[in-house]
Amino acid sequence: MTGEASEMRLVIGGLRVRLIELPQARSVGACLLVGAGSLDDPPWPWGTAHLAEHISTHVWRERAGTKIVARTGNAVTSFSVAGPPERVGDIAAGLVATNGAEPVSEAVFESERHAVQLENRAAESNPVLKVGPAVAEAALPGHGLAATARATSATLAAITPADVQEFRRVHYRPASCSLAIVGPDLPIDHLTHLLAAWAGQTPGDPASDRPAPGDPASGLDPSAGPIWLGEEAAGLVALSVPADAGDDRRLARAAITADLGPLVAAARSLGLPLLGRAGIPARSAAVDVLCWRPGPHREPELLNLLRREIRSIESHGIDPRLARDIETISAQERHFSRHTPLGLAQAAAREAMAERASAGAEIESTDAGVRVIARRVRLWRMRDGRFPSIADE
C-alpha cells in the first residue's frame, strides 16, 4: 500500500474523529471505540456491557449485513469493520446506528443473551482464560482489572432489556466515543454531516450519568471479591508486570516479558514453555501477565529461577543487543499493524480515545526503564482454584 496519507482531525459534539485518506488503498477500514466496558457494569448486573455490545452488533448486521468484529474490554468496547471503498458511507452510517439506544425485540434480546452465556460458559470451562484478569486485579487492586471476568450465569440471567437500553443511553454517546475511518477518496462532507447529525441527536456529556470512581457502583468496589479460578488452575505459576496511567515504559515492559526476554527464556531452559500471556488494561492502569504450568514438583525450581533472573535485571539490566532486538521487533509489529486501512483505523481510534499522539510512545530507551520495571514484577501461585497468593516473598 503506497501513496501519501492525509489526515483530518475533528471533534464533533464531543466525538473524536480521525478521517485518513490513503489514495492507493483498495479497501476502507473503520473503528469505533466506546469509552465504556465491563468495569461500568455496576449498578447493572455483571455482563451488561458485554450484552450491550452484542445488541449493537445485531443492529449492525441488520443494517449493513456485513461482518463486524466487536470486543468488550474492561474500559473500552470496540467495533471494527472493513469493506470496499464504495461502501464507506454505509459503514459510517452503520456504526452510528450501532450506538442508538432503541430497544430490540424480546426474541433478539434473548438470542443475544444466549450468545453471551455461551461465551461465558466457554471461559468458565477453561479457567486459564481468567488467570490474566485475576492476577492483574491482585497486582493492582481497585482498578477494575478483573471486571471482564466477573459475569456469571446468574448475573447474565438477571439483566433486563431496560438495563441494556439504559447502559447504551448512558455510555454509547458521541462524547464517549472515538471514530477513525481510513480509505481512498473519502467523502469528507458526507461523513462530517452524518456524524454531526448523530452528535446533534444525542447531546450531553455522559460523564454526569456515570458513577464516580471509588463509588461502589463504579465497578471498582473491593467487596466484589476474588475471582474463582476453579480446580484446573491449581499448580499454575504467573508473573505480573503492572503499569500505572501515564507510564510510558512500554518497551521496557516488552523487554522483560517478550518471548526473547530473559524470564521466558529462563523458564524455557527448564523445559517449561510459556502457557499463555495476557495484557489486561483498564482506565488508569494495565498489567501484563505471563503464565506457566510447572507441576507441583517443579514449581519451586521455576520460582527460584525467576526470582534470580528478576534480581539480575534489577541490578544489571538486560543485554543491550537483546534490548535492540526487542525494540526492532516492536517497531516492526507496530508498522505491520498499521499496514492496512483497518489496522490504521484501529490505531487512530485508540490514539483519539487517549487524546494523545502515538509517536511519543516510540521514543523511549529500553535500558532506562527496564530496571525500574523489574522492581515491580511479582510472582504468583494458584492454590485450590482460589485467588492467587503471592509467591515472591
PyMOL commands that set and color helices and strands:
alter all, ss='L'
color gray80, all
select helices_A, chain A and resi 38-40+48-64+85-98+106-125+128-139+147-149+153-158+161-171+174-176+188-201+206-209+216-218+222-224+231-233+250-257+262-269+299-316+320-337+341-354+359-362+366-374
alter helices_A, ss='H'
color red, helices_A
select strands_A, chain A and resi 6-12+15-21+28-34+69-72+77-83+177-183+237-244+276-281+285-292+378-381+389-390
alter strands_A, ss='S'
color yellow, strands_A
deselect
rebuild
show_as cartoon
